[in-house]
Amino acid sequence: MTKMTGAEVIVKALNEQGVDHIFGYPGGAVLPLYDELFKSNKAPAHVLVRHEQGAVHAAEGYARSSGKPGVVLVTSGPGATNAVTGLTDALMDSIPLVCISGQVPSHLIGTDAFQECDTVGITRPCTKHNWLVKRPEDLAKTIHLAFLVATTGRPGPVLIDIPKDVQFADAEYCSMSEVKHSSYQPKVKPEISEIEQAIELISKAKQPVFYTGGGVINSGPEASHLLREFVNLTGFPITSTLMGLGAFPADNNHWLGMLGMHGTYEANMTMHDSDLIINIGARFDDRVTGRLDAFSPNSKKIHIDIDPSSINKNIDVDVSVIGDCAHVLENMLILWRSKGHKSDTSKWWNQINKWRDIKSLNYVKSKEIIKPQYAIERLYELTKDKDTFISTEVGQHQMWAAQHYHFNEPNRWMTSGGLGTMGYGLPAAIGTQVAFPKSTVIDIAGEASILMNMQELSTAVQHKLPVKIFILNNQYMGMVRQWQELLHGGRYSHSYTDSLPDFVKLAEAYGAHGIRAQKPKELDDKIKEMLDTDLPVIFDCVVDKDENCYPMIPSGAGHNEMLLNNEGTSIEVGDEGKVLI
């Protein structure tokens, strides 16, 4: 084994893992590592963010779009605590990340030293696993193990806390091939008996539906390919969670749109009335299920997931299949074909098409004011033939984007699903642009969310990353206002933003390009201007400030109790429902 400094070991290990970019922010406890990044001509490229939360979200965008793990580098104390929101976001959405944090020298740990905190203790609940490296000889193998844990099984974030003295100390390097991982063996291949039980249920179903989630995308492109094959073979309808958009093409007739609180009428009614739900890589989240005792009450349920702890966690299922989505789908296809199964869902489709005819995504159009749905529709039409990636912040604009921007490929949609993190979209777009420098990357934003991490526009300008920020500006925290209108008697407590910046001038102040549209007829030309600009862009799209996001399942209601756009805003939600928001 070759001896080198701890900092050199870290860089060499990152190289062996194929890391090409690091998102980070320097500080005292990581200066040895930053010095090595400066000296080494083989070190991964470093993207300097403006806030550690931005670093983690950028790494998430990089990971979600590329399929490779994102890597984050932060200093001790506030550097690590600033990363906690991003780590929790990645844990909730199963995004593979490796976060390297500096720590005070070993002899100062536990003394309340300058910029010291218990990083391992703080991040234990919001990482898949974490380590404090106490000995230089453990450094290389810990890094290799961290990448293995982050990227296999159910992916997720991991953290390695490295004291400053360990970065300086002489350390031995060991390669990936020399590291043994006997205690960590995630199951990826399913039991054949589980496959047989699932196929038996599928073959007998009269009103089935595929319910898919981010697990299909995390599994890789082969899983998406096999899913499409299975759906086309069976002829079954398919819906998806927010995180699963793109795993199945939106232009396929079997596609029902997204389900859940702001899903389509046809997707939610199909789920409610089905006799079999085939859950592939989704976790029966509360935004999807609505009221648990009203969730698809007459269906049998199959749950396919790589994470055994997700089985029967929220919803009891009839058959569980533990394994990676790609392996499971491959086995299911083989068995379906070998048995010669055929399905007849014509009556089921007749009913589904009646629900489709409701056209639940329709809205009242205007020639005077830009409707947010119309803005998304025009953005989609003008970018659908380009190599486009979409990120979002969190709120109404996020739901409108999910409803009206259509994805035919996986890994094109970056959004915060489980944690619902405002401020996610801009740094995620930056990470995506780093992974795909020649592609069009657009952050569909709200004027409230974008201000959470607006400082990252400086990162985009510095690194010449031409991300486009498309703000649906309704001068409100839109989703907060919507719920205050529906549940709290229109008392808009602190949801109105009356001191917004001039986003065009703000863009110019950062060295970016600013555009504003206020009328529907302006949209197309100004979107084209945005797309033709080589600089980062802030597009201030002034939209109807009173528009609500429909359809929606009122909090505490079942899938079959959806509120459609033409039904007004008078709904009755009990105290139990209000608690569930």
C-alpha positions as CSV (number, residue, x, y, z in Angstrom):
1,M,0.0,0.0,0.0
2,T,1.2,3.5,-0.9
3,K,1.5,6.2,1.8
4,M,0.2,9.7,1.2
5,T,-1.5,12.4,3.1
6,G,-5.2,12.0,4.1
7,A,-6.1,14.8,1.6
8,E,-4.3,13.0,-1.2
9,V,-6.1,9.8,-0.2
10,I,-9.5,11.5,-0.5
11,V,-8.7,12.9,-4.0
12,K,-7.3,9.6,-5.2
13,A,-10.4,7.7,-3.9
14,L,-12.7,10.2,-5.6
15,N,-10.8,9.7,-8.9
16,E,-11.1,5.9,-8.6
17,Q,-14.9,6.3,-8.0
18,G,-15.1,8.2,-11.3
19,V,-16.1,11.5,-9.6
20,D,-15.7,14.4,-12.1
21,H,-17.4,17.2,-10.1
22,I,-17.6,18.3,-6.5
23,F,-20.0,20.9,-5.2
24,G,-18.6,22.7,-2.2
25,Y,-17.7,25.6,0.0
26,P,-14.3,25.9,1.8
27,G,-13.6,26.5,5.4
28,G,-10.9,26.0,8.1
29,A,-11.6,22.3,8.7
30,V,-11.3,21.3,5.0
31,L,-8.4,23.6,4.0
32,P,-6.0,20.6,3.6
33,L,-8.4,19.0,1.1
34,Y,-8.9,22.3,-0.7
35,D,-5.1,22.7,-0.9
36,E,-4.9,19.3,-2.5
37,L,-7.6,20.2,-5.0
38,F,-5.5,23.2,-6.0
39,K,-2.2,21.2,-6.3
40,S,-3.5,18.1,-8.0
41,N,-3.9,18.0,-11.8
42,K,-6.1,15.0,-11.4
43,A,-8.6,16.3,-8.9
44,P,-12.3,16.5,-9.8
45,A,-13.6,19.9,-11.0
46,H,-14.9,22.0,-8.1
47,V,-18.1,24.0,-8.3
48,L,-18.1,26.9,-5.8
49,V,-21.6,27.4,-4.5
50,R,-22.7,30.3,-2.3
51,H,-24.4,28.3,0.4
52,E,-24.0,24.7,1.6
53,Q,-27.7,24.0,1.1
54,G,-27.1,25.0,-2.5
55,A,-24.2,22.6,-2.7
56,V,-26.3,19.6,-1.7
57,H,-29.3,20.5,-3.9
58,A,-26.9,21.0,-6.8
59,A,-25.4,17.5,-6.2
60,E,-29.0,16.2,-6.1
61,G,-29.7,17.7,-9.5
62,Y,-26.5,16.3,-10.9
63,A,-27.3,12.8,-9.5
64,R,-30.9,12.8,-10.5
65,S,-30.2,13.8,-14.1
66,S,-27.0,11.8,-14.7
67,G,-27.6,8.7,-12.6
68,K,-24.2,9.1,-11.0
69,P,-23.7,10.0,-7.3
70,G,-23.4,13.6,-6.4
71,V,-20.5,14.7,-4.2
72,V,-20.5,17.5,-1.7
73,L,-17.7,19.1,0.3
74,V,-18.4,21.3,3.3
75,T,-16.5,22.5,6.4
76,S,-17.3,21.8,10.0
77,G,-19.9,23.3,12.2
78,P,-22.2,25.7,10.2
79,G,-21.0,24.2,7.0
80,A,-22.3,20.8,8.0
81,T,-25.5,22.1,9.6
82,N,-26.3,24.1,6.5
83,A,-26.1,20.9,4.5
84,V,-28.8,19.1,6.7
85,T,-31.8,20.3,4.7
86,G,-30.3,19.0,1.4
87,L,-29.3,15.7,3.0
88,T,-32.8,15.2,4.4
89,D,-34.2,16.1,1.0
90,A,-32.0,13.5,-0.7
91,L,-33.0,10.9,1.9
92,M,-36.7,11.4,1.4
93,D,-36.3,11.2,-2.4
94,S,-33.7,8.4,-2.5
95,I,-30.9,10.4,-4.2
96,P,-27.4,9.0,-4.1
97,L,-25.0,11.6,-2.5
98,V,-21.7,11.4,-0.8
99,C,-21.1,14.4,1.5
100,I,-17.6,14.9,2.9
101,S,-17.5,17.2,5.9
102,G,-14.5,18.6,7.7
103,Q,-14.2,18.3,11.4
104,V,-12.1,20.0,14.1
105,P,-8.8,18.1,15.0
106,S,-9.4,14.8,16.8
107,H,-8.0,16.1,20.2
108,L,-10.6,19.0,20.1
109,I,-13.7,16.9,19.4
110,G,-16.0,17.2,22.4
111,T,-14.5,20.4,23.7
112,D,-16.9,22.9,22.0
113,A,-14.1,24.1,19.8
114,F,-14.5,26.8,17.2
115,Q,-16.9,25.6,14.5
116,E,-17.4,22.2,16.2
117,C,-20.6,20.3,16.2
118,D,-21.6,16.7,16.5
119,T,-22.0,16.2,12.7
120,V,-22.4,12.5,12.9
121,G,-25.1,12.8,15.6
122,I,-26.9,15.6,13.8
123,T,-26.9,13.9,10.4
124,R,-27.7,10.3,11.6
125,P,-31.5,10.7,11.1
126,C,-31.1,12.4,7.7
127,T,-28.5,10.1,6.0
128,K,-28.6,6.5,4.9
129,H,-25.4,6.0,6.9
130,N,-22.5,8.2,8.2
131,W,-19.0,7.8,9.5
132,L,-16.5,9.7,11.7
133,V,-13.0,8.7,10.4
134,K,-10.8,8.6,13.5
135,R,-7.8,6.8,11.9
136,P,-5.9,7.7,8.7
137,E,-5.7,4.0,7.8
138,D,-9.5,3.8,7.6
139,L,-9.9,6.8,5.3
140,A,-9.8,5.1,1.8
141,K,-11.9,2.1,2.7
142,T,-14.5,4.4,4.3
143,I,-14.8,6.5,1.2
144,H,-15.2,3.4,-1.0
145,L,-17.8,2.0,1.3
146,A,-19.6,5.3,1.4
147,F,-20.0,5.2,-2.4
148,L,-21.2,1.7,-2.3
149,V,-23.9,2.4,0.3
150,A,-25.0,5.6,-1.4
151,T,-25.5,4.0,-4.8
152,T,-26.8,0.5,-4.1
153,G,-30.0,-0.9,-2.5
154,R,-32.3,2.1,-2.0
155,P,-30.0,5.0,-2.9
156,G,-29.5,7.8,-0.5
157,P,-27.2,10.3,1.0
158,V,-24.2,9.3,3.2
159,L,-21.8,11.5,5.1
160,I,-18.1,11.1,6.0
161,D,-16.8,13.4,8.8
162,I,-13.1,13.8,8.6
163,P,-11.1,15.6,11.3
164,K,-8.5,18.1,10.1
165,D,-5.6,16.1,11.5
166,V,-6.6,13.0,9.6
167,Q,-6.4,15.1,6.4
168,F,-2.8,16.0,7.2
169,A,-1.7,12.6,8.5
170,D,0.1,10.0,6.6
171,A,-2.4,7.4,5.3
172,E,-2.2,4.2,3.4
173,Y,-4.3,4.0,0.2
174,C,-6.3,0.9,-0.7
175,S,-8.2,0.5,-3.9
176,M,-11.9,-0.4,-4.3
177,S,-11.0,-4.0,-5.2
178,E,-9.2,-4.4,-1.8
179,V,-12.2,-3.3,0.3
180,K,-14.5,-6.1,1.6
181,H,-18.1,-5.3,2.5
182,S,-19.5,-8.5,4.0
183,S,-22.0,-6.8,6.3
184,Y,-23.8,-4.8,3.6
185,Q,-25.5,-7.0,1.0
186,P,-28.7,-5.3,-0.4
187,K,-31.0,-7.7,-2.1
188,V,-31.5,-6.8,-5.8
189,K,-32.8,-10.1,-7.3
190,P,-36.4,-11.1,-6.3
191,E,-37.6,-14.5,-5.1
192,I,-39.2,-16.4,-7.9
193,S,-42.1,-17.4,-5.6
194,E,-42.9,-13.7,-5.1
195,I,-42.9,-13.1,-8.8
196,E,-45.2,-16.1,-9.3
197,Q,-47.7,-14.7,-6.7
198,A,-47.7,-11.3,-8.4
199,I,-48.2,-12.6,-11.9
200,E,-51.1,-14.8,-10.6
201,L,-52.9,-11.7,-9.3
202,I,-52.1,-9.7,-12.4
203,S,-53.5,-12.4,-14.7
204,K,-56.8,-12.4,-12.9
205,A,-57.3,-8.6,-12.6
206,K,-60.2,-6.9,-14.4
207,Q,-59.6,-3.3,-13.3
208,P,-55.8,-3.1,-12.8
209,V,-53.5,-0.1,-12.7
210,F,-49.7,0.3,-12.6
211,Y,-48.7,2.8,-9.9
212,T,-45.1,3.8,-10.4
213,G,-42.6,6.0,-8.5
214,G,-39.1,7.3,-8.4
215,G,-37.7,3.8,-7.7
216,V,-38.1,3.0,-11.4
217,I,-36.0,6.0,-12.4
218,N,-33.4,5.2,-9.6
219,S,-33.0,1.7,-11.0
220,G,-31.7,3.1,-14.3
221,P,-32.9,3.3,-17.9
222,E,-33.3,-0.4,-18.3
223,A,-36.1,-0.4,-15.7
224,S,-38.0,2.3,-17.6
225,H,-37.6,0.3,-20.8
226,L,-38.9,-2.8,-19.2
227,L,-41.8,-1.0,-17.6
228,R,-42.9,0.3,-21.0
229,E,-42.7,-3.2,-22.4
230,F,-44.8,-4.6,-19.7
231,V,-47.5,-1.9,-19.9
232,N,-47.7,-2.3,-23.7
233,L,-47.8,-6.1,-23.3
234,T,-50.6,-6.1,-20.7
235,G,-52.5,-3.1,-22.0
236,F,-53.0,-1.8,-18.4
237,P,-53.3,1.9,-17.5
238,I,-50.4,3.5,-15.7
239,T,-50.0,6.4,-13.4
240,S,-47.1,7.9,-11.5
241,T,-46.1,9.8,-8.4
242,L,-44.4,13.2,-8.7
243,M,-41.0,11.6,-8.5
244,G,-41.7,9.0,-11.1
245,L,-42.6,11.3,-14.0
246,G,-40.8,10.3,-17.2
247,A,-40.3,6.7,-16.4
248,F,-43.2,6.1,-18.8
249,P,-43.8,8.4,-21.8
250,A,-46.5,11.0,-21.3
251,D,-47.5,10.7,-25.0
252,N,-48.4,7.0,-24.6
253,N,-52.2,6.4,-24.5
254,H,-51.9,4.1,-21.5
255,W,-50.6,7.1,-19.5
256,L,-53.2,8.6,-17.1
257,G,-51.0,11.5,-15.8
258,M,-49.8,12.0,-12.2
259,L,-51.9,10.8,-9.3
260,G,-52.4,12.2,-5.8
261,M,-53.5,15.5,-4.2
262,H,-53.1,17.4,-7.5
263,G,-53.2,14.5,-9.9
264,T,-55.6,14.0,-12.7
265,Y,-59.2,13.0,-12.2
266,E,-58.8,9.8,-14.3
267,A,-55.6,8.7,-12.4
268,N,-57.2,9.1,-9.0
269,M,-60.5,7.6,-10.0
270,T,-58.7,4.6,-11.6
271,M,-56.8,4.1,-8.4
272,H,-59.9,4.3,-6.3
273,D,-62.0,1.9,-8.4
274,S,-59.3,-0.6,-9.3
275,D,-59.3,-4.2,-8.3
276,L,-55.5,-4.5,-8.4
277,I,-52.7,-1.9,-7.8
278,I,-49.3,-2.9,-9.0
279,N,-47.0,-0.5,-7.1
280,I,-43.5,-0.3,-8.7
281,G,-40.9,1.8,-6.8
282,A,-43.4,4.0,-4.9
283,R,-44.0,4.3,-1.2
284,F,-47.7,4.9,-0.7
285,D,-46.9,8.5,0.4
286,D,-49.7,10.5,2.1
287,R,-49.8,13.0,-0.8
288,V,-50.9,10.0,-2.9
289,T,-53.1,8.0,-0.7
290,G,-55.3,10.7,0.8
291,R,-57.4,9.3,3.6
292,L,-56.0,5.9,4.3
293,D,-59.3,4.1,5.0
294,A,-60.7,5.5,1.7
295,F,-57.6,4.6,-0.4
296,S,-58.6,2.1,-3.2
297,P,-60.8,0.1,-0.8
298,N,-61.6,-2.8,-3.1
299,S,-58.3,-3.6,-4.6
300,K,-55.6,-6.1,-4.0
301,K,-52.1,-4.6,-3.9
302,I,-48.7,-5.7,-5.1
303,H,-45.7,-3.7,-3.8
304,I,-42.4,-4.0,-5.7
305,D,-39.6,-2.2,-3.8
306,I,-35.9,-2.6,-3.1
307,D,-36.4,-1.4,0.5
308,P,-38.0,-4.0,2.7
309,S,-38.8,-1.4,5.3
310,S,-41.2,0.3,2.9
311,I,-43.5,-2.8,2.7
312,N,-46.6,-2.5,4.8
313,K,-45.4,0.8,6.2
314,N,-48.4,2.9,5.2
315,I,-50.6,0.5,3.3
316,D,-51.0,-3.2,3.9
317,V,-50.3,-5.2,0.7
318,D,-51.3,-8.6,-0.5
319,V,-48.0,-9.5,-2.3
320,S,-44.6,-8.0,-1.8
321,V,-41.7,-8.4,-4.1
322,I,-38.3,-7.3,-2.7
323,G,-35.7,-6.4,-5.3
324,D,-34.5,-3.9,-7.9
325,C,-37.2,-2.7,-10.3
326,A,-35.2,-3.8,-13.4
327,H,-34.6,-7.3,-12.1
328,V,-38.2,-7.7,-11.0
329,L,-39.7,-6.4,-14.2
330,E,-37.4,-8.6,-16.3
331,N,-38.6,-11.7,-14.3
332,M,-42.2,-10.7,-14.5
333,L,-42.1,-10.3,-18.3
334,I,-40.4,-13.7,-18.7
335,L,-43.1,-15.4,-16.6
336,W,-46.0,-13.5,-18.2
337,R,-44.8,-14.6,-21.6
338,S,-44.0,-18.2,-20.6
339,K,-47.5,-18.6,-19.2
340,G,-49.1,-17.2,-22.3
341,H,-51.2,-14.7,-20.3
342,K,-53.6,-12.4,-22.1
343,S,-55.7,-9.6,-20.6
344,D,-58.9,-8.0,-21.6
345,T,-59.4,-4.6,-20.0
346,S,-61.7,-3.1,-22.7
347,K,-64.6,-2.5,-20.2
348,W,-62.1,-0.9,-17.8
349,W,-60.8,1.4,-20.5
350,N,-64.3,2.4,-21.4
351,Q,-64.8,3.7,-17.9
352,I,-61.3,5.3,-17.7
353,N,-62.0,7.2,-21.0
354,K,-65.2,8.6,-19.5
355,W,-63.2,10.0,-16.6
356,R,-60.7,11.4,-19.1
357,D,-63.5,13.2,-20.9
358,I,-63.9,15.3,-17.8
359,K,-60.6,17.0,-18.8
360,S,-59.7,17.8,-15.3
361,L,-56.7,19.9,-16.2
362,N,-58.7,22.4,-18.2
363,Y,-58.7,26.0,-16.9
364,V,-60.3,29.3,-17.8
365,K,-58.1,31.0,-20.5
366,S,-57.6,34.7,-20.7
367,K,-56.2,37.1,-23.4
368,E,-55.5,39.8,-20.8
369,I,-53.6,38.0,-18.0
370,I,-51.2,35.1,-18.2
371,K,-52.6,32.0,-16.6
372,P,-49.8,29.9,-15.0
373,Q,-51.1,26.8,-16.8
374,Y,-50.8,28.6,-20.1
375,A,-47.3,29.7,-19.4
376,I,-46.2,26.1,-18.7
377,E,-48.0,24.9,-21.9
378,R,-46.2,27.5,-24.0
379,L,-42.9,26.7,-22.3
380,Y,-43.4,23.0,-23.1
381,E,-44.4,23.6,-26.7
382,L,-41.3,25.7,-27.3
383,T,-38.9,23.3,-25.6
384,K,-40.3,19.8,-26.2
385,D,-38.1,19.2,-29.3
386,K,-34.9,20.4,-27.5
387,D,-32.6,18.5,-25.2
388,T,-34.4,19.8,-22.1
389,F,-34.2,19.2,-18.4
390,I,-36.7,20.7,-15.9
391,S,-36.2,21.5,-12.2
392,T,-38.7,23.1,-10.0
393,E,-39.0,24.9,-6.7
394,V,-41.9,23.8,-4.4
395,G,-45.5,25.1,-4.4
396,Q,-48.3,25.7,-7.0
397,H,-45.8,26.2,-9.8
398,Q,-44.4,22.8,-9.1
399,M,-47.8,21.1,-9.4
400,W,-48.7,23.1,-12.6
401,A,-45.3,22.0,-14.1
402,A,-46.1,18.4,-13.2
403,Q,-49.5,18.6,-14.8
404,H,-48.8,20.6,-17.9
405,Y,-45.1,19.9,-18.8
406,H,-44.9,16.4,-20.3
407,F,-42.0,14.0,-19.9
408,N,-41.3,11.1,-22.3
409,E,-37.9,10.1,-20.8
410,P,-36.6,9.4,-17.3
411,N,-34.0,11.7,-15.6
412,R,-35.4,14.9,-17.1
413,W,-37.4,16.0,-14.1
414,M,-35.7,17.3,-10.9
415,T,-38.0,18.2,-8.1
416,S,-38.3,18.0,-4.3
417,G,-41.0,15.4,-3.6
418,G,-40.8,14.0,-0.1
419,L,-39.4,17.0,1.8
420,G,-41.0,19.7,-0.3
421,T,-37.9,22.0,-0.1
422,M,-38.4,25.6,-1.2
423,G,-35.1,26.8,-2.8
424,Y,-34.4,23.4,-4.4
425,G,-34.9,24.2,-8.0
426,L,-32.1,26.7,-8.9
427,P,-29.2,24.8,-7.4
428,A,-30.7,21.6,-8.8
429,A,-30.7,23.2,-12.2
430,I,-27.1,24.2,-11.7
431,G,-26.1,20.6,-10.9
432,T,-28.0,19.4,-13.9
433,Q,-26.3,22.0,-16.2
434,V,-22.9,20.8,-14.8
435,A,-23.8,17.3,-15.8
436,F,-25.1,18.3,-19.2
437,P,-23.4,21.6,-20.2
438,K,-24.9,21.7,-23.8
439,S,-28.5,21.0,-22.8
440,T,-31.3,23.4,-22.0
441,V,-31.9,23.4,-18.2
442,I,-34.9,25.3,-16.9
443,D,-35.9,25.9,-13.3
444,I,-39.7,26.5,-13.1
445,A,-40.0,28.6,-10.0
446,G,-42.3,30.7,-7.8
447,E,-41.3,34.2,-6.8
448,A,-41.3,33.1,-3.1
449,S,-39.3,29.9,-3.5
450,I,-36.7,31.3,-5.8
451,L,-35.7,33.8,-3.1
452,M,-34.7,31.0,-0.8
453,N,-31.5,30.2,-2.7
454,M,-31.3,33.2,-5.1
455,Q,-27.6,33.6,-4.3
456,E,-26.8,30.5,-6.4
457,L,-27.4,32.6,-9.5
458,S,-23.9,33.9,-8.7
459,T,-22.6,30.3,-9.0
460,A,-24.3,30.0,-12.4
461,V,-22.7,33.2,-13.6
462,Q,-19.2,32.4,-12.3
463,H,-19.2,28.9,-13.8
464,K,-20.8,30.0,-17.1
465,L,-23.8,27.8,-16.6
466,P,-26.7,29.2,-18.7
467,V,-29.6,28.0,-16.5
468,K,-33.0,29.5,-17.2
469,I,-35.2,30.6,-14.2
470,F,-38.8,30.7,-15.3
471,I,-40.7,32.4,-12.5
472,L,-44.5,32.1,-12.3
473,N,-44.8,35.4,-10.3
474,N,-48.2,35.7,-8.5
475,Q,-46.9,37.8,-5.7
476,Y,-48.0,35.2,-3.1
477,M,-46.7,32.1,-1.5
478,G,-49.2,30.5,-3.8
479,M,-49.9,27.2,-2.1
480,V,-50.0,28.8,1.3
481,R,-52.5,31.3,0.0
482,Q,-54.6,28.6,-1.6
483,W,-54.9,26.7,1.6
484,Q,-55.6,29.8,3.6
485,E,-58.4,30.6,1.1
486,L,-59.9,27.1,1.3
487,L,-59.4,26.3,4.9
488,H,-58.9,29.5,6.9
489,G,-61.6,31.8,5.6
490,G,-59.4,33.8,3.2
491,R,-57.3,35.1,6.1
492,Y,-54.0,35.5,4.2
493,S,-51.7,35.5,7.1
494,H,-48.2,36.5,6.0
495,S,-48.5,34.8,2.6
496,Y,-48.4,38.0,0.5
497,T,-45.0,39.3,-0.6
498,D,-45.2,43.1,-0.9
499,S,-41.5,43.9,-1.2
500,L,-40.4,41.7,-4.1
501,P,-37.3,42.7,-6.0
502,D,-37.4,43.7,-9.6
503,F,-36.3,40.4,-11.0
504,V,-35.0,41.9,-14.2
505,K,-32.8,44.3,-12.4
506,L,-31.7,41.5,-10.0
507,A,-30.6,39.4,-12.9
508,E,-28.6,42.2,-14.3
509,A,-27.0,42.9,-10.9
510,Y,-25.7,39.3,-10.9
511,G,-24.5,39.5,-14.5
512,A,-27.3,37.5,-15.9
513,H,-30.1,38.4,-18.4
514,G,-33.5,39.5,-17.3
515,I,-36.9,39.2,-19.1
516,R,-40.4,40.1,-18.1
517,A,-43.7,39.1,-19.6
518,Q,-47.1,40.4,-18.5
519,K,-49.5,39.6,-21.4
520,P,-50.2,36.2,-23.0
521,K,-49.3,37.5,-26.5
522,E,-45.8,38.3,-25.3
523,L,-45.0,34.8,-24.0
524,D,-43.8,33.0,-27.1
525,D,-41.4,35.7,-28.3
526,K,-39.9,36.2,-24.9
527,I,-39.6,32.5,-24.2
528,K,-37.6,32.2,-27.5
529,E,-35.5,35.1,-26.3
530,M,-34.8,33.2,-23.1
531,L,-33.8,30.1,-25.0
532,D,-31.6,31.9,-27.4
533,T,-29.6,33.6,-24.6
534,D,-26.2,32.1,-23.7
535,L,-26.3,33.7,-20.2
536,P,-28.2,32.6,-17.2
537,V,-31.7,34.1,-17.4
538,I,-34.4,35.2,-14.9
539,F,-37.7,35.2,-16.7
540,D,-40.3,37.1,-14.6
541,C,-43.6,35.8,-15.9
542,V,-46.3,37.8,-14.2
543,V,-49.4,35.5,-13.8
544,D,-52.9,35.6,-12.4
545,K,-52.4,36.0,-8.6
546,D,-55.7,34.5,-7.7
547,E,-55.4,31.2,-9.7
548,N,-55.7,28.0,-7.6
549,C,-54.1,24.7,-8.5
550,Y,-56.8,22.2,-9.5
551,P,-57.8,19.4,-9.6
552,M,-57.2,18.6,-5.9
553,I,-58.1,16.1,-3.3
554,P,-59.2,18.2,-0.3
555,S,-57.1,17.2,2.7
556,G,-58.6,14.3,4.6
557,A,-60.7,13.2,1.6
558,G,-60.6,10.1,-0.6
559,H,-59.5,9.8,-4.2
560,N,-63.1,9.8,-5.4
561,E,-63.8,13.2,-3.7
562,M,-61.8,15.4,-6.0
563,L,-62.5,19.1,-6.4
564,L,-62.4,20.2,-10.0
565,N,-61.7,23.7,-11.3
566,N,-65.3,24.5,-12.2
567,E,-66.6,23.7,-8.7
568,G,-65.6,26.9,-7.0
569,T,-63.7,27.2,-3.7
570,S,-66.3,26.4,-1.1
571,I,-65.3,23.1,0.4
572,E,-65.8,21.6,3.8
573,V,-62.7,20.3,5.5
574,G,-62.9,19.0,9.1
575,D,-60.4,19.5,11.8
576,E,-58.8,16.1,11.1
577,G,-58.3,17.1,7.4
578,K,-56.8,20.4,8.3
579,V,-54.2,18.6,10.4
580,L,-53.1,16.6,7.4
581,I,-52.0,19.5,5.2
